[in-house]
Amino acid sequence: MIGAFNSVYTALQGFLSRTFWFAAFLPVALIAVIHLVIATLAVGPITVFGATLSLSGSLDAAQFATTGIVIVLGLVIVAYAVMPLMPRFRGLLDGTLLPVEIHDWLRGMRRTEANILERTIQARLDDLGALHTMLEQYSPADSPFRTAYADAERLAGLPDSQVADAAAASLKAARTAIDKRQLMAEAVRAAEAAVRTMLTRNNPDQRELARLIAPATLDAAAAKLCDRTGDLANQFEDVLSSACREAFYAHEIIKERVRIAAALKNPRATLIGDARYVVESYAEDVYCAQFDFLWPRLLVAIKAEKADDPILTSIENARAQSDFAVLSWVLILTVPAIWLPTLLVRGGPAWLFLAIGAATPMLLTFFYELVFENQLAFGDVVKSTIDRHRLLVLKMLGLPQPTSRSGERLLWEQILGAEKDGRTTDLVYLPPKTQ
């Protein structure tokens, strides 16, 4: 089969791109092999264009030399036929081309999930901000906490065990919130209030207290309570620092896990739709350039400027990986669609029926995640390309190069207005000699 493929590839490589072989032919060949294996398991040896294929028997090399070429050509034809359908397949996966009822149902569920995630991220961000504010207020030498500690060292009364117990309980509650990675600001704020209340009643330095009162009245229990007061006050700094570190980590990890946080305010029907939205909204959010207008013209402008620009290869490779995953996901559906009814009608084998039923969800999940990851990777390439080359579109259109970001945003808005209604929006072109 490899020799047959090499023969066909050598003959057709001038007509078909590398993207075709990876993004279209490879998924078709992969799924064809799966169908072939299932067919031989369900039916036994099968004959394809005169060659008998079996998992247990050997292949006649001479017979298969011609048959292999015919099979590869057939796969090429199938792959070439499905290539124009790739936009529709992508539309089904990102939700834009789903039936209205299904689209609205999926988007309703995802909007609910997005609202929960957005509130969770905001709560973590607020928690982190509150803790950082507390740390900034705690650090200066003249901060309220340090001032309270200094004032406590001048107290002349005997220490109170009840306020020390309350401070210890509050610090323990704050540590519990930290260990469980809950929202920590309120617990730490309560601990600070309890410790400061303790410092209004208890002197944290037994030597200072002994100097201020009659030494005979400072028994061992009171001295121990002074030391405990100082220790609890010092523990608060550790609790506050630990809470800040954990809050920062909790916020960062939830942002890492929510890969499309930028789409939470306006979620699409599917996760892949969110990934696509994040990519396509970048140009408009940053430069006020509409993606549907900018991207196709940008590709043309880059090719006109430098046909062998490495960025074009990066774009082609990223798109090919995305298309490979999309087409593989779609073609995997043909396996249960064909073989589950067939095996049910034929009466088995039962283990093959169960194996297909069990493997299909796992394969669909794998390729769906692969589509998502490839869409994000393609998005990174798209963003880099827009950042680096977007002004080539202005050059191609004969428009002046902007001198500031605000000027560029205004120019893209004018271009968008001219595209919508060129009769009412005017654009000033560069003289031909300066283009």
C-alpha positions in Angstrom: 0.0 0.0 0.0 2.9 2.4 0.8 4.3 1.8 -2.7 1.0 2.4 -4.3 0.6 5.7 -2.3 4.1 6.8 -3.3 3.2 6.2 -7.0 0.0 8.2 -6.7 1.7 11.0 -4.6 4.5 11.4 -7.1 2.1 11.6 -10.0 -0.3 14.1 -8.3 2.0 16.2 -6.0 2.1 19.0 -8.6 -1.7 19.3 -8.7 -2.5 18.8 -5.0 -1.0 20.8 -2.1 0.6 19.5 1.1 -2.4 20.8 2.9 -4.7 18.5 0.9 -2.7 15.4 1.7 -2.6 16.1 5.4 -6.0 17.8 6.0 -8.2 15.8 3.6 -6.5 12.6 2.3 -5.1 11.4 5.7 -8.4 11.5 7.6 -10.2 9.8 4.7 -7.5 7.1 4.5 -7.6 6.7 8.3 -11.3 6.2 8.5 -11.2 3.9 5.4 -8.8 1.6 7.2 -11.1 1.6 10.2 -14.1 0.6 8.0 -11.9 -2.1 6.3 -10.9 -3.6 9.6 -14.4 -3.7 10.9 -15.6 -5.2 7.6 -13.1 -8.0 7.8 -14.0 -8.7 11.4 -17.8 -8.6 10.8 -17.9 -10.4 7.4 -14.6 -12.1 6.9 -12.2 -11.8 3.9 -13.5 -9.3 1.4 -12.5 -8.6 -2.2 -11.7 -5.1 -3.3 -11.0 -4.5 -7.0 -9.9 -8.2 -7.4 -7.7 -8.2 -4.3 -8.7 -10.3 -1.3 -8.2 -8.6 2.0 -8.1 -10.4 5.3 -6.6 -9.8 8.7 -5.5 -13.5 9.1 -4.3 -14.2 5.5 -1.4 -12.8 3.5 -1.7 -10.4 0.6 -0.7 -11.2 -2.9 1.9 -8.5 -3.6 1.6 -8.7 -7.4 -2.2 -8.6 -7.3 -2.2 -5.8 -4.7 0.3 -3.6 -6.7 -2.4 -2.6 -9.2 -5.3 -2.7 -6.7 -3.4 -0.5 -4.2 -3.1 2.2 -6.8 -6.8 2.1 -7.6 -7.7 2.2 -3.9 -5.4 5.2 -3.3 -6.9 7.0 -6.3 -10.3 6.3 -5.0 -9.4 7.8 -1.6 -7.9 10.8 -3.3 -11.2 11.4 -5.2 -13.2 11.1 -2.0 -10.9 13.5 -0.2 -11.0 16.0 -3.1 -14.8 15.7 -3.0 -15.2 16.5 0.7 -12.7 19.4 0.7 -15.3 22.0 -0.4 -17.5 20.9 2.5 -15.0 21.9 5.1 -16.6 25.3 5.9 -19.9 23.5 6.4 -18.3 21.0 8.7 -16.6 23.7 10.7 -19.9 25.6 10.9 -21.6 22.5 12.4 -18.9 22.1 15.0 -18.8 25.8 16.0 -22.6 25.9 16.0 -23.3 28.5 13.4 -24.8 26.1 10.9 -26.7 23.9 13.4 -30.5 23.9 13.2 -32.0 26.9 15.0 -33.6 24.8 17.8 -30.4 22.9 18.5 -28.3 26.0 18.3 -30.5 28.0 20.7 -30.7 25.0 23.2 -27.0 24.6 23.2 -26.3 28.3 23.5 -28.8 28.6 26.4 -26.9 25.9 28.4 -23.5 27.4 27.6 -24.7 30.9 28.5 -25.7 29.6 31.9 -22.3 27.9 32.3 -20.5 31.0 31.1 -22.3 33.2 33.7 -21.3 30.8 36.5 -17.7 30.8 35.3 -17.6 34.6 34.8 -18.9 35.1 38.4 -16.4 32.6 39.7 -13.5 34.3 37.9 -14.7 37.7 39.1 -15.1 36.5 42.7 -11.5 35.1 42.6 -10.3 38.4 41.2 -12.1 40.4 43.8 -10.7 38.1 46.5 -7.2 38.6 45.2 -7.6 42.3 45.1 -8.9 42.6 48.6 -6.1 40.5 50.0 -3.5 42.5 48.1 -5.0 45.7 49.5 -4.8 44.3 53.0 -1.2 43.3 52.4 -0.3 46.8 51.1 -2.0 48.3 54.2 -0.2 45.9 56.5 3.3 46.4 55.2 4.2 50.1 56.0 5.8 50.8 59.4 3.0 53.2 60.2 0.2 50.9 59.1 -2.9 50.6 61.4 -1.8 47.0 62.4 1.7 47.9 63.3 0.5 51.0 65.1 -1.9 48.8 67.1 1.0 46.5 67.9 3.2 49.4 69.1 0.3 50.8 71.2 -0.2 47.3 72.7 3.4 47.3 74.0 2.5 50.3 76.2 -0.6 48.6 77.8 -0.3 48.3 81.6 -3.2 45.9 82.2 -3.1 42.2 82.7 -3.8 40.2 79.5 -7.2 38.7 78.7 -7.3 35.1 77.6 -10.7 35.4 76.0 -9.6 37.8 73.3 -6.5 35.7 72.7 -8.7 32.6 72.2 -11.0 34.5 69.8 -7.9 35.6 67.8 -6.6 32.1 67.7 -10.0 30.8 66.5 -10.1 33.5 63.7 -6.6 32.6 62.5 -7.5 28.9 62.5 -10.6 29.7 60.4 -8.5 31.7 58.0 -6.0 28.9 57.6 -8.9 26.5 56.9 -10.2 28.7 54.1 -6.6 28.8 52.7 -6.2 25.1 52.9 -9.6 24.5 51.2 -8.9 27.2 48.6 -12.1 29.0 49.4 -12.6 32.7 49.1 -10.2 34.0 51.8 -10.5 37.7 52.1 -13.4 37.7 54.5 -11.8 35.1 56.8 -8.5 37.0 56.7 -10.2 40.3 57.4 -12.0 38.7 60.4 -8.7 37.3 61.6 -7.1 40.8 61.4 -10.0 42.4 63.3 -9.8 39.7 66.0 -6.0 40.1 66.4 -6.3 43.9 66.5 -9.0 43.6 69.1 -6.6 41.3 71.1 -3.9 44.0 70.8 -6.2 46.6 72.4 -6.4 44.4 75.5 -3.2 42.4 75.7 0.5 43.5 75.8 2.5 41.2 73.5 5.8 41.8 75.4 6.0 40.5 78.9 9.2 42.4 79.7 7.5 45.7 78.8 4.5 44.7 80.8 6.6 43.8 83.8 8.3 47.2 83.6 4.9 49.0 83.5 3.3 47.1 86.4 4.4 45.7 89.7 6.5 42.6 88.8 4.8 40.6 91.5 1.4 40.9 89.8 2.7 39.3 86.6 2.5 35.6 87.3 3.6 32.8 85.0 0.1 32.5 83.4 0.0 36.2 82.5 3.5 36.1 81.1 2.6 33.1 79.0 -0.4 34.9 77.7 1.7 37.9 76.7 4.0 35.6 74.7 0.9 34.0 73.1 -0.4 37.4 72.2 2.8 38.3 70.4 2.9 34.9 68.7 -0.7 35.3 67.4 0.1 38.8 66.1 3.1 37.5 64.3 1.1 34.6 62.9 -1.3 37.0 61.2 1.5 38.1 58.8 2.1 34.5 57.7 -1.7 34.0 57.2 -2.0 37.1 55.2 1.0 36.3 53.0 -0.2 32.7 52.5 -3.7 33.9 51.6 -2.3 36.3 48.9 -0.2 33.5 47.3 -3.1 31.1 47.3 -5.5 33.7 45.9 -3.1 34.5 43.1 -2.7 30.8 42.3 -6.5 30.2 42.4 -7.2 33.1 40.0 -4.4 32.0 37.6 -5.4 28.4 37.6 -9.0 29.1 36.8 -8.0 31.4 34.0 -5.7 28.7 32.6 -8.5 26.1 32.7 -11.0 28.5 31.1 -9.1 28.8 27.8 -11.7 31.1 26.2 -12.4 33.6 29.0 -12.7 36.4 26.5 -15.9 34.7 25.1 -17.7 34.3 28.5 -19.6 37.6 28.1 -21.0 36.5 24.8 -20.7 32.7 24.5 -21.5 30.7 21.4 -23.4 27.5 21.0 -20.2 25.3 21.3 -16.8 25.5 22.8 -15.2 25.5 19.3 -17.5 28.5 18.5 -16.1 30.3 21.5 -12.5 29.6 20.3 -13.4 30.9 16.9 -15.1 34.0 18.3 -12.0 34.8 20.4 -9.8 34.7 17.3 -12.2 36.7 15.0 -13.0 39.3 17.6 -9.3 40.1 18.2 -8.9 42.4 15.2 -12.0 44.4 16.0 -11.2 44.7 19.7 -7.6 45.8 19.2 -7.7 47.7 15.9 -11.4 48.2 15.1 -10.8 46.2 11.9 -13.6 43.7 11.0 -12.1 40.2 10.7 -14.2 39.1 7.7 -13.0 42.1 5.8 -9.4 42.1 7.0 -8.3 38.4 6.9 -8.9 37.4 3.2 -7.4 40.7 2.0 -4.5 40.3 4.4 -3.6 36.9 2.9 -3.6 38.4 -0.6 -1.5 41.3 0.5 1.1 39.1 2.1 1.4 37.0 -1.0 1.7 40.1 -3.1 4.4 41.5 -0.9 6.4 38.3 -0.4 5.1 35.1 -1.9 7.6 33.0 0.2 6.9 34.7 3.5 7.3 32.0 6.3 4.1 33.3 7.9 2.2 31.9 5.0 3.6 28.4 5.7 2.7 28.8 9.4 -0.9 29.7 8.4 -1.2 26.8 6.0 0.2 24.3 8.5 -2.1 25.6 11.3 -5.2 25.5 9.0 -4.2 22.0 7.8 -4.0 20.7 11.4 -7.4 22.2 12.2 -9.0 20.8 9.0 -7.5 17.4 9.8 -9.2 17.3 13.2 -12.5 18.6 11.8 -12.7 16.1 9.0 -11.6 13.2 11.3 -14.4 14.1 13.7 -17.0 14.2 10.9 -15.8 10.9 9.3 -15.7 9.1 12.6 -19.5 9.5 12.7 -19.8 7.2 9.6 -18.5 4.3 11.6 -21.4 3.8 14.0 -23.8 5.2 11.4 -23.0 2.3 9.1 -21.8 -0.5 11.3 -24.1 -0.5 14.3 -27.3 -1.0 12.1 -25.4 -3.5 9.9 -24.3 -5.6 12.9 -27.7 -5.3 14.4 -29.3 -6.7 11.3 -26.7 -9.4 10.8 -26.9 -10.5 14.4 -23.4 -9.7 15.5 -20.8 -10.4 16.4 -22.0 -8.8 19.7 -18.5 -7.9 20.9 -17.8 -5.9 17.8 -21.1 -4.1 18.2 -20.2 -3.2 21.8 -16.7 -2.3 20.9 -17.9 0.2 18.3 -20.5 1.6 20.7 -17.9 2.1 23.4 -15.1 3.5 21.2 -17.1 6.0 19.3 -17.7 8.5 22.1 -14.1 8.3 23.1 -12.9 9.0 19.6 -15.4 11.8 19.1 -14.3 13.4 22.4 -10.7 13.1 21.4 -11.1 14.7 18.0 -13.4 17.4 19.4 -10.7 18.4 21.9 -8.2 18.2 19.0 -10.4 20.6 17.0 -10.6 23.0 19.9 -6.8 22.9 20.6 -6.0 23.4 16.9 -8.5 26.3 16.7 -6.7 28.0 19.5 -3.3 27.3 17.9 -4.6 28.6 14.6 -5.9 31.6 16.4 -2.4 32.4 17.8 -1.0 32.4 14.3 -3.8 34.6 13.0 -3.3 37.1 15.8 0.5 37.3 15.2 -0.2 37.7 11.4 -2.6 40.5 12.0 -0.3 42.3 14.4 2.6 42.1 12.0 1.1 42.5 8.6 -2.2 44.3 8.9 -0.9 47.5 7.5 -0.2 45.8 4.2 -3.9 45.8 3.5 -3.9 49.6 3.7 -1.0 49.7 1.3 -2.8 47.4 -1.1 -5.9 49.6 -0.9 -3.8 52.7 -1.6 -4.5 54.3 1.8 -2.1 56.3 4.0 -0.3 54.6 6.8 -1.6 55.8 10.2 0.9 57.4 12.6 -0.9 56.4 15.8 -3.1 53.7 17.2 -6.1 56.0 17.5 -5.6 57.1 13.9 -5.4 53.5 12.7 -8.6 52.6 14.5 -10.4 55.6 13.0 -9.2 54.5 9.5 -10.4 51.0 9.9 -13.8 52.3 11.0 -13.9 54.5 7.9 -13.0 51.5 5.7 -15.8 49.5 7.3 -18.3 52.4 6.7 -17.2 52.5 3.1 -17.7 48.8 2.7 -21.2 49.1 4.0 -22.1 52.2 2.1 -19.5 53.7 -0.2 -21.7 56.4 -1.3 -21.8 58.2 2.0 -18.3 57.4 3.3 -15.3 58.9 1.7 -11.7 57.6 1.8 -8.6 59.6 0.8 -6.1 57.7 -1.3 -2.4 58.2 -1.6 -1.1 59.6 -4.9 0.0 56.7 -7.2 3.7 57.7 -7.0 3.8 57.4 -3.2 2.0 54.1 -2.9 
